[in-house]
Amino acid sequence: MRRRSAFLGTALASATTAVLVLSGCAPSSTQEVSVRTVELGIPDENYSLDALIAAAQEEGPLVVSDTTGKIVDIAAAFEAEYGIPTTGTKLTGQEQVEIATREAQAGAVRTDVLLMTASEAAVADLIPQEVVTTWMPPDLVDEVPAEFQEPLMVTQEPMLIAYNADAYPDGCPVDNIWQLTAGPFSDRFVTPDPLLYAYQTSWYNQMEENHDTEVADAFEAEYGAPLETEEESATAEWVKRLAESKPLVTNDDDDSAAAVGAPGQEDPFIGIMSAAKFRDNAEKGYALAICSGLDPWAGLAYTKAGVIATGTASPNAAKLFIRYMLTEAGIGPQVADGKISTNTTVSIPADEPSGVAEVWDEILVFDSASLESDYFRAQDWADFWRLHHR
């Protein structure tokens, strides 16, 4: 899909498009960039964990940001472990992009480490401009798959299609994603707003670039005939039909979880939400369950980049924190909510509330090689959604 709709002059809402305004770039689906790194702190040829710790403890305080509030406790645990004063701050993906850019432009970096769900913006804009850099701990290269190392991704973040198990005790009432665009559930599907959340437009782009045949096959499985469309892909046709069916669009996972899982509903929604929301089953009496068996996927998993501000005054402490987030001690509180560490030695706890480990082979996992395309085509997908969701 190489479309340019009539809405290209509109305000940019997602994190990936917001950074284009800040950096003065224009979105282009043909632009190519490459990952560049800036060497900070002790060089890798002199690396050892002991040497990094010693250098880090000679530096000043550290500020780290993430899109989850658990970063506050993680920062406190890191400080207790290494004696480095560390403050954790929760920011949205868009806020992270804006803060990293503005602090770099001002030459006054206060946020040293960013764990960015807007990994598209990190890969395609912030790293090439040397606003931030990526670093892979040399002693963990055998534990993290190569596709997550450059740039470094610290987690995969599942977004699961869920239903209400109390209302539908026999299982998910749909078994094909095309049933979300027509039929009884076409007006009872809840989705995060694609105009606000970059992972939504990236999801569409990842489907089209890497899995369009599966989307087309799912159509044929549902309707018994091949898809005929004037759009440029089966994915574009699915997105168009989904938008035209007027799903309930939310800007908060709490709203999505309530629409699907809250008790006492006769006709609850089906919806997509983070694995962390399945905690509400125990905390609020919800009945969220994964739509296992949904053709072709029961959800998606986007990636979170771990990057360091190139202007940091504490480069070794920042590198130590990045390494900490690749260990069970650092990432454990997030793995407990269903996030998947890219370190293959860190397992998902047996009591993780969603059960995502049991359906991992049913999840569309984002391909890091497509992140640049996800970024440069985000506004096209947002405009396409806006055109049909009227």
C-alpha positions as CSV (number, residue, x, y, z in Angstrom):
1,M,0.0,0.0,0.0
2,R,1.5,3.3,-1.1
3,R,-1.6,5.5,-0.6
4,R,-1.7,9.2,0.1
5,S,-5.2,10.2,1.2
6,A,-6.9,13.6,1.2
7,F,-6.2,13.9,5.0
8,L,-2.4,14.3,4.8
9,G,-2.7,17.9,5.9
10,T,-4.4,17.0,9.2
11,A,-2.8,17.2,12.7
12,L,-0.7,14.2,13.6
13,A,-1.9,12.2,16.6
14,S,0.3,9.1,17.0
15,A,3.7,9.0,18.6
16,T,5.3,8.0,15.3
17,T,3.8,10.9,13.4
18,A,4.2,13.4,16.2
19,V,8.0,13.1,16.0
20,L,7.9,14.1,12.3
21,V,6.7,17.5,13.3
22,L,9.3,17.9,16.0
23,S,12.2,16.8,13.7
24,G,11.0,18.7,10.6
25,C,10.8,15.5,8.5
26,A,7.9,14.6,6.2
27,P,6.5,11.0,6.1
28,S,7.7,9.0,3.2
29,S,7.1,5.4,2.5
30,T,10.3,5.2,0.3
31,Q,12.7,6.8,2.8
32,E,15.3,4.4,4.1
33,V,17.4,4.8,7.3
34,S,19.9,2.7,9.0
35,V,20.7,2.0,12.6
36,R,23.6,4.1,13.8
37,T,25.0,3.9,17.3
38,V,26.9,6.4,19.4
39,E,29.6,5.0,21.7
40,L,28.9,6.0,25.3
41,G,30.8,5.1,28.5
42,I,33.3,2.3,28.6
43,P,34.0,0.8,25.1
44,D,32.8,-2.8,24.5
45,E,36.3,-4.0,24.0
46,N,37.0,-3.1,27.6
47,Y,33.7,-4.4,28.9
48,S,33.0,-6.6,31.8
49,L,30.1,-6.4,34.2
50,D,32.3,-5.6,37.1
51,A,34.0,-2.8,35.1
52,L,30.6,-1.4,34.1
53,I,29.3,-1.4,37.6
54,A,32.4,0.4,38.9
55,A,32.1,3.1,36.2
56,A,28.4,3.4,36.8
57,Q,28.8,3.9,40.5
58,E,31.1,6.9,39.9
59,E,28.4,8.8,38.0
60,G,25.5,10.9,39.1
61,P,21.8,10.2,39.4
62,L,19.8,8.5,36.7
63,V,16.3,9.2,35.3
64,V,14.6,6.3,33.4
65,S,11.2,6.4,31.7
66,D,8.7,3.7,30.6
67,T,5.1,3.5,29.6
68,T,4.1,1.5,32.6
69,G,4.0,2.7,36.2
70,K,6.0,-0.3,37.3
71,I,9.1,1.6,36.3
72,V,8.9,3.5,39.6
73,D,9.4,0.3,41.6
74,I,11.9,-1.1,39.1
75,A,14.0,2.1,39.4
76,A,13.9,1.8,43.2
77,A,15.0,-1.8,43.0
78,F,17.9,-0.9,40.7
79,E,19.0,1.9,43.1
80,A,18.9,-0.6,46.0
81,E,21.0,-3.1,44.0
82,Y,23.7,-0.7,42.8
83,G,23.5,2.3,45.0
84,I,22.9,4.7,42.0
85,P,20.1,7.2,42.7
86,T,17.5,6.4,40.1
87,T,14.1,7.9,39.4
88,G,11.5,6.1,37.4
89,T,8.9,8.1,35.5
90,K,5.8,6.9,33.6
91,L,5.3,8.6,30.2
92,T,3.2,7.8,27.2
93,G,5.0,6.8,24.0
94,Q,4.3,10.2,22.5
95,E,5.6,12.0,25.5
96,Q,8.8,10.0,25.4
97,V,9.4,11.0,21.8
98,E,8.7,14.6,22.5
99,I,10.9,14.8,25.6
100,A,13.8,13.0,24.1
101,T,13.7,15.3,21.1
102,R,13.3,18.5,23.0
103,E,16.0,17.7,25.6
104,A,18.4,16.8,22.8
105,Q,17.7,20.1,20.9
106,A,18.2,22.1,24.2
107,G,21.4,20.2,25.0
108,A,19.9,19.6,28.5
109,V,19.2,15.8,28.8
110,R,17.4,14.9,32.0
111,T,15.9,11.6,30.8
112,D,18.8,9.2,30.5
113,V,17.1,5.9,29.5
114,L,13.8,5.4,27.6
115,L,12.0,2.1,27.3
116,M,10.0,3.0,24.3
117,T,6.8,1.3,23.0
118,A,7.1,3.8,20.1
119,S,10.0,1.6,18.8
120,E,9.1,2.7,15.3
121,A,10.1,6.3,16.1
122,A,13.2,5.1,17.9
123,V,14.4,3.1,14.9
124,A,13.4,5.4,12.1
125,D,14.0,8.8,13.6
126,L,15.6,9.2,17.1
127,I,18.5,6.8,16.5
128,P,19.4,8.1,13.0
129,Q,19.4,11.6,14.4
130,E,21.5,10.5,17.3
131,V,19.0,11.8,19.8
132,V,19.3,8.4,21.4
133,T,21.5,5.4,20.9
134,T,21.1,1.6,21.3
135,W,23.5,-0.7,23.1
136,M,23.5,-4.4,23.5
137,P,25.3,-5.8,26.6
138,P,28.2,-8.0,25.3
139,D,27.7,-10.6,27.9
140,L,24.1,-11.3,27.0
141,V,24.4,-11.6,23.2
142,D,23.9,-15.4,23.4
143,E,20.7,-15.0,25.4
144,V,18.9,-12.4,23.2
145,P,18.0,-13.4,19.6
146,A,19.8,-11.4,17.0
147,E,16.7,-9.8,15.6
148,F,16.2,-8.0,18.9
149,Q,19.8,-6.8,19.3
150,E,20.3,-3.9,16.9
151,P,18.5,-1.9,17.9
152,L,17.9,-3.5,21.3
153,M,14.3,-4.5,22.1
154,V,13.8,-5.4,25.7
155,T,10.3,-6.8,25.5
156,Q,7.5,-8.0,23.3
157,E,4.2,-6.6,24.4
158,P,1.1,-8.7,23.7
159,M,-2.2,-7.2,22.8
160,L,-4.8,-10.0,23.0
161,I,-8.3,-10.3,21.5
162,A,-10.5,-11.3,24.4
163,Y,-14.1,-12.3,25.1
164,N,-16.3,-12.7,28.2
165,A,-16.0,-16.3,29.4
166,D,-19.1,-16.0,31.7
167,A,-21.3,-14.8,28.8
168,Y,-19.8,-17.4,26.4
169,P,-18.9,-20.4,28.5
170,D,-18.4,-22.6,25.4
171,G,-15.5,-20.4,24.1
172,C,-14.9,-17.3,22.0
173,P,-18.1,-16.7,19.9
174,V,-16.0,-15.8,16.8
175,D,-13.3,-17.9,15.1
176,N,-12.2,-15.6,12.3
177,I,-11.1,-12.0,12.2
178,W,-13.4,-11.3,9.3
179,Q,-16.3,-11.9,11.6
180,L,-15.3,-8.8,13.4
181,T,-16.2,-6.8,10.3
182,A,-19.6,-8.3,9.6
183,G,-22.2,-10.3,11.5
184,P,-23.4,-10.2,15.1
185,F,-20.1,-8.9,16.5
186,S,-19.4,-6.3,13.8
187,D,-20.8,-3.6,16.1
188,R,-19.6,-5.1,19.3
189,F,-15.8,-5.0,18.9
190,V,-13.7,-2.6,20.9
191,T,-10.3,-1.5,19.8
192,P,-7.7,1.1,20.9
193,D,-7.9,4.2,18.8
194,P,-5.6,3.9,15.7
195,L,-5.3,7.6,15.7
196,L,-3.7,7.6,19.2
197,Y,-1.7,4.4,19.4
198,A,1.2,3.8,17.1
199,Y,1.1,0.0,17.6
200,Q,-2.4,-0.1,16.0
201,T,-1.2,1.4,12.6
202,S,2.0,-0.7,12.9
203,W,-0.2,-3.8,13.4
204,Y,-2.0,-3.0,10.1
205,N,1.3,-2.4,8.4
206,Q,2.9,-5.6,9.8
207,M,-0.1,-7.6,8.6
208,E,0.1,-6.1,5.1
209,E,3.9,-6.4,4.7
210,N,4.5,-9.8,6.3
211,H,1.2,-11.7,6.6
212,D,-1.2,-10.5,3.9
213,T,-1.6,-14.0,2.5
214,E,-2.8,-15.2,5.8
215,V,-5.4,-12.4,5.9
216,A,-6.6,-13.4,2.4
217,D,-6.7,-17.1,3.4
218,A,-8.8,-16.3,6.4
219,F,-11.3,-14.5,4.2
220,E,-11.5,-17.5,1.9
221,A,-11.9,-19.8,4.9
222,E,-14.8,-17.7,6.2
223,Y,-16.7,-17.1,2.9
224,G,-15.7,-20.0,0.8
225,A,-14.4,-17.9,-2.1
226,P,-11.2,-15.8,-2.7
227,L,-11.3,-12.2,-1.7
228,E,-12.1,-9.7,-4.4
229,T,-11.1,-6.1,-3.6
230,E,-10.3,-2.8,-5.1
231,E,-7.9,-2.1,-2.3
232,E,-4.2,-2.9,-2.6
233,S,-4.1,-5.7,-0.2
234,A,-6.3,-8.1,1.8
235,T,-5.2,-6.3,5.0
236,A,-6.4,-2.9,3.6
237,E,-9.8,-4.4,2.8
238,W,-10.0,-5.9,6.3
239,V,-9.1,-2.5,7.9
240,K,-11.6,-0.7,5.7
241,R,-14.4,-3.1,6.7
242,L,-13.5,-3.0,10.3
243,A,-13.5,0.8,10.3
244,E,-16.8,0.9,8.4
245,S,-18.4,-1.4,11.0
246,K,-18.0,1.3,13.6
247,P,-16.2,-0.5,16.4
248,L,-16.1,1.0,19.8
249,V,-12.9,3.0,19.9
250,T,-11.2,3.7,23.2
251,N,-8.2,5.6,24.5
252,D,-7.8,3.5,27.6
253,D,-7.3,-0.2,28.1
254,D,-9.4,0.0,31.3
255,D,-12.4,0.9,29.1
256,S,-11.8,-1.9,26.8
257,A,-11.4,-4.5,29.6
258,A,-14.7,-3.3,31.2
259,A,-16.6,-3.4,27.9
260,V,-15.5,-7.0,27.4
261,G,-15.0,-8.6,30.8
262,A,-17.2,-6.8,33.3
263,P,-19.6,-9.2,35.0
264,G,-23.4,-9.3,34.5
265,Q,-23.4,-8.4,30.8
266,E,-25.9,-10.1,28.4
267,D,-24.1,-9.0,25.2
268,P,-20.6,-8.0,26.1
269,F,-18.1,-6.8,23.5
270,I,-15.1,-8.7,22.1
271,G,-12.0,-6.5,22.2
272,I,-8.3,-6.1,22.0
273,M,-6.3,-5.1,25.1
274,S,-3.0,-5.6,26.8
275,A,-2.2,-8.9,28.6
276,A,-1.9,-6.8,31.8
277,K,-5.7,-6.2,31.9
278,F,-6.3,-9.8,32.7
279,R,-5.3,-9.0,36.2
280,D,-8.9,-7.5,36.4
281,N,-10.3,-11.0,36.6
282,A,-9.0,-11.4,40.1
283,E,-9.1,-7.7,41.1
284,K,-12.5,-6.8,39.7
285,G,-14.3,-10.0,39.1
286,Y,-14.0,-9.8,35.3
287,A,-14.2,-12.8,33.0
288,L,-11.6,-12.0,30.3
289,A,-10.4,-14.9,28.2
290,I,-8.3,-15.1,25.1
291,C,-10.0,-15.8,21.8
292,S,-7.8,-18.9,21.2
293,G,-8.3,-20.4,17.8
294,L,-9.1,-17.2,16.1
295,D,-8.1,-17.4,12.4
296,P,-5.4,-16.3,11.8
297,W,-4.3,-14.7,15.1
298,A,-5.6,-14.3,18.6
299,G,-3.6,-11.1,19.1
300,L,-0.4,-9.2,18.3
301,A,2.9,-8.5,20.1
302,Y,4.8,-5.3,19.4
303,T,8.3,-4.5,20.7
304,K,9.6,-2.1,23.2
305,A,13.0,-0.5,22.5
306,G,15.6,0.2,25.2
307,V,17.6,3.3,24.3
308,I,20.0,5.8,25.9
309,A,19.9,9.5,25.4
310,T,23.2,10.4,23.7
311,G,23.6,13.5,25.8
312,T,23.3,11.7,29.1
313,A,25.8,12.7,31.8
314,S,25.6,9.1,33.2
315,P,26.3,6.8,30.3
316,N,27.7,3.9,32.2
317,A,24.8,4.0,34.7
318,A,22.4,4.1,31.8
319,K,24.1,1.1,30.2
320,L,23.9,-0.8,33.5
321,F,20.2,0.0,33.7
322,I,19.6,-1.3,30.2
323,R,21.4,-4.5,31.1
324,Y,19.3,-4.7,34.3
325,M,16.1,-4.6,32.2
326,L,17.4,-7.8,30.4
327,T,17.5,-9.7,33.6
328,E,14.8,-11.4,35.6
329,A,15.4,-9.0,38.5
330,G,14.8,-6.0,36.3
331,I,12.0,-7.1,33.9
332,G,10.3,-9.5,36.3
333,P,7.5,-7.1,37.4
334,Q,6.5,-6.6,33.8
335,V,6.8,-10.2,32.8
336,A,4.4,-11.0,35.5
337,D,1.8,-9.0,33.5
338,G,2.3,-10.9,30.3
339,K,5.1,-9.0,28.7
340,I,7.7,-11.2,27.1
341,S,11.4,-10.6,27.7
342,T,13.6,-10.8,24.7
343,N,16.1,-12.6,27.0
344,T,15.2,-16.2,26.3
345,T,16.4,-17.2,29.8
346,V,13.6,-15.2,31.4
347,S,10.5,-17.2,31.5
348,I,6.8,-16.2,32.0
349,P,5.6,-17.0,35.5
350,A,3.1,-19.9,35.7
351,D,0.6,-17.6,37.4
352,E,0.7,-14.9,34.8
353,P,-3.0,-13.9,34.5
354,S,-3.7,-13.9,30.8
355,G,-2.3,-17.3,29.8
356,V,-0.5,-15.8,26.8
357,A,2.3,-18.3,27.0
358,E,-0.2,-21.1,26.1
359,V,-1.3,-19.3,22.9
360,W,2.1,-17.7,21.9
361,D,2.0,-19.6,18.6
362,E,-1.3,-17.8,17.8
363,I,0.2,-14.3,18.2
364,L,1.3,-12.1,15.3
365,V,4.8,-11.1,16.5
366,F,6.1,-7.9,15.0
367,D,9.1,-8.2,12.7
368,S,11.7,-5.6,13.7
369,A,12.8,-5.4,10.1
370,S,9.5,-3.6,9.3
371,L,9.7,-1.0,12.0
372,E,11.0,1.7,9.6
373,S,8.1,1.0,7.2
374,D,5.7,1.0,10.2
375,Y,6.9,4.5,11.1
376,F,6.9,6.1,7.6
377,R,3.6,4.7,6.7
378,A,1.8,5.4,10.0
379,Q,0.0,8.5,8.8
380,D,-1.2,6.7,5.6
381,W,-2.8,4.0,7.7
382,A,-4.2,6.6,10.1
383,D,-5.7,8.6,7.2
384,F,-7.1,5.4,5.7
385,W,-8.8,4.5,9.0
386,R,-10.2,8.1,9.4
387,L,-11.5,8.0,5.8
388,H,-13.7,4.9,6.6
389,H,-14.5,5.4,10.3
390,R,-17.0,8.2,9.8
